[in-house]
Amino acid sequence: MEAPIRILQVVTYMGRGGLETMLMNYYRHMDREKIQFDFLVHRDFEADYDQEILSLGGRIFRVSRLVPWSGRYRQELRDFFRQHPEYKIVHVHQDCLSAVALQCAKESGVPVRIAHSHNVQQDKNIKYLIKLHYMKYIPRYATDLFACGEDAGQWMFGHMPFTVLKNAIDPERYLPDPQVRARIRHEFCLKNYLVIGHVGRFSHQKNHTFLLDIFGEIVDNHPMVKLLLVGGGDGMESAREKAQAMGIADHVIFTGVRSDVPQLMQAMDVFVFPSLYEGLPVTMVEAQAAGLPCVISDRVPGECVVTKGLVTVKKLTDDPREWAAHILSEAKTPRKDHTAEIRGAGYDIGAAAKNLEMFYLAKSEE
C-alpha cells in the first residue's frame, strides 16, 4: 500500500483553541491512508491534543519560540525543512507572522506553502505594528491562501484571491439531548438555574470584562442564574478577581479547559459572545448546532450566522443593562434540531474534510 502524503501543519501549540480545534476536526475526518497530518509546534510542553495526534499516526516536532527577526530561529526552520524533504505541502497557521515559516519553507524548496488566516484583527499591544509589518509579506511567500471566512481573508490578504476553508463541525454531536442536559446540570448543581454560557479563552479579544458587567445586571434581575465560563488562559485570574469584586463570584462557574464542550452546551440556556473581534469562531457554529439562542457583539462577522432565529446582534456600545434584558428575553427560545441548516451552510465536517483532502492530493501531484 502506498504511504500517505504527510502535510506539515505549522502552529504555536495544539491546545484547545479555535484554530487547533478546527484542525483536529479536519484531521479526525481525513482518510489517513491517503493524508496524514504532522505538526511543527513552538512550545516545549505537552498540549491538550498531543496524545490524540500521536494516536492518529501524526508526528509532533518542536522548534524554538517564534522570534521573527531572529536569524537563529530562521536557520532552525530552514534546517528542519531540509532535514525533512518528505514535506511537499506546508500549511501555516501563525496569522500575521506566518510569513516567517513560509519564507523559510520557500528557501528550502518546499513547493506548496499555504497561509491560513484565522482572524480579522490583532490586539493592539506592543507587538501590533511588528505583526502588521510581517503580514504584508505573506502573499510573497505563500503559493495558496486560505481563510476561515471572507472577512478574515480580506483583512490578511487584501485583494489577493483566497479560499474559504470553513470551521466545520460534526453537527450531530451537538444535537439537543435532554438526558445529557440533566446530567451536566446535575454535575454543576444547576438544576433550577438559568444558565448563561460562554466558550473561549480568557484573553482581551473575548471581552470577559464586559461579559461580567452584563452578567452583573442579569443577577440583579434574576438571582437564580449562573454564568458558565468554559476555557482557560492568562486572563482567567483577573476575571475571577473581577467577579469577586462585583459580589457575583458565587454565580460564576469557571470550568477551565474542557474536552466535552458539546455536552456542556447542552446545560446552557443562552450563549453570549461579546468579542472585540473574531475571524469566524467555531464556537458560534457549535452553539447554533446545539440549538442555543446566541447574543453576539457587532464585531463578530455576520457570516457566522448560519441558522434562522437563533442569533441576535448587540452593539458593544450598548449599555450592559440592554444586553442583560435582551439575554433574558432570549432564554425562553425552545431548543430545536438545526443540523440541516448547519450542513446547508457548508459546515458539515464530513464534506469539508473531503474537499480539503482532494485539495491536498491535487497539490501533491502538481
Residue, then its C-alpha position, 0 to 999 in steps of 0.5 A: m500500500e502506498a504511504p500517505i502524503r504527510i502535510l506539515q501543519v505549522v502552529t504555536y501549540m495544539g491546545r484547545g483553541g479555535l484554530e487547533t480545534m478546527l484542525m483536529n476536526y479536519y484531521r479526525h475526518m481525513d482518510r489517513e491512508k491517503i493524508q496524514f497530518d504532522f505538526l511543527v509546534h513552538r512550545d516545549f510542553e505537552a498540549d491538550y491534543d498531543q496524545e490524540i495526534l500521536s494516536l492518529g499516526g501524526r508526528i509532533f516536532r518542536v522548534s524554538r519560540l517564534v522570534p521573527w527577526s531572529g536569524r537563529y530561529r530562521q536557520e532552525l526552520r530552514d534546517f528542519f525543512r531540509q532535514h525533512p524533504e518528505y514535506k511537499i505541502v506546508h500549511v501555516h497557521q501563525d496569522c500575521l507572522s506566518a510569513v516567517a515559516l513560509q519564507c523559510a519553507k520557500e528557501s528550502g524548496v518546499p513547493v506548496r506553502i499555504a497561509h491560513s488566516h484565522n482572524v480579522q484583527q490583532d490586539k493592539n499591544i506592543k507587538y501590533l505594528i511588528k505583526l502588521h509589518y510581517m503580514k504584508y509579506i505573506p502573499r510573497y511567500a505563500t503559493d495558496l491562501f486560505a481563510c476561515g471566512e471572507d472577512a478574515g481573508q480580506w483583512m490578511f490578504g487584501h485583494m489577493p484571491f483566497t479560499v474559504l476553508k470553513n470551521a466545520i463541525d460534526p453537527e450531530r454531536y451537538l444535537p439537543d439531548p435532554q438526558v445529557r442536559a440533566r446530567i451536566r446540570h446535575e454535575f454543576c448543581l444547576k438544576n433550577y438555574l438559568v444558565i448563561g454560557h460562554v466558550g473561549r479563552f480568557s484573553h482581551q479579544k473575548n471581552h470577559t470584562f464586559l461579559l461580567d458587567i452584563f452578567g452583573e445586571i442579569v443577577d440583579n434581575h434574576p438571582m437564580v442564574k449562573l454564568l458558565l465560563v468554559g476555557g482557560g488562559d492568562g486572563m482567567e485570574s483577573a476575571r475571577e478577581k473581577a467577579q469577586a469584586m462585583g459580589i457575583a463570584d458565587h454565580v460564576i462557574f469557571t470550568g477551565v479547559r474542557s474536552d466535552v464542550p458539546q455536552l456542556m452546551q447542552a446545560m446552557d440556556v443562552f450563549v453570549f459572545p461579546s468579542l472585540y473581534e473574531g475571524l469566524p469562531v467555531t464556537m458560534v457554529e457549535a452553539q447554533a448546532a446545539g440549538l442555543p439562542c446566541v447574543i453576539s457583539d457587532r464585531v463578530p462577522g455576520e457570516c457566522v450566522v448560519t441558522k434562522g432565529l437563533v442569533t441576535v446582534k448587540k452593539l458593544t456600545d450598548d449599555p450592559r443593562e440592554w444586553a442583560a434584558h435582551i439575554l433574558s428575553e432570549a432564554k425562553t427560545p425552545r431548543k430545536d434540531h438545526t443540523a440541516e441548516i448547519r450542513g446547508a451552510g457548508y459546515d458539515i465536517g464530513a464534506a469539508a474534510k473531503n474537499l480539503e483532502m482532494f485539495y491536498l492530493a491535487k497539490s501533491e501531484e502538481 
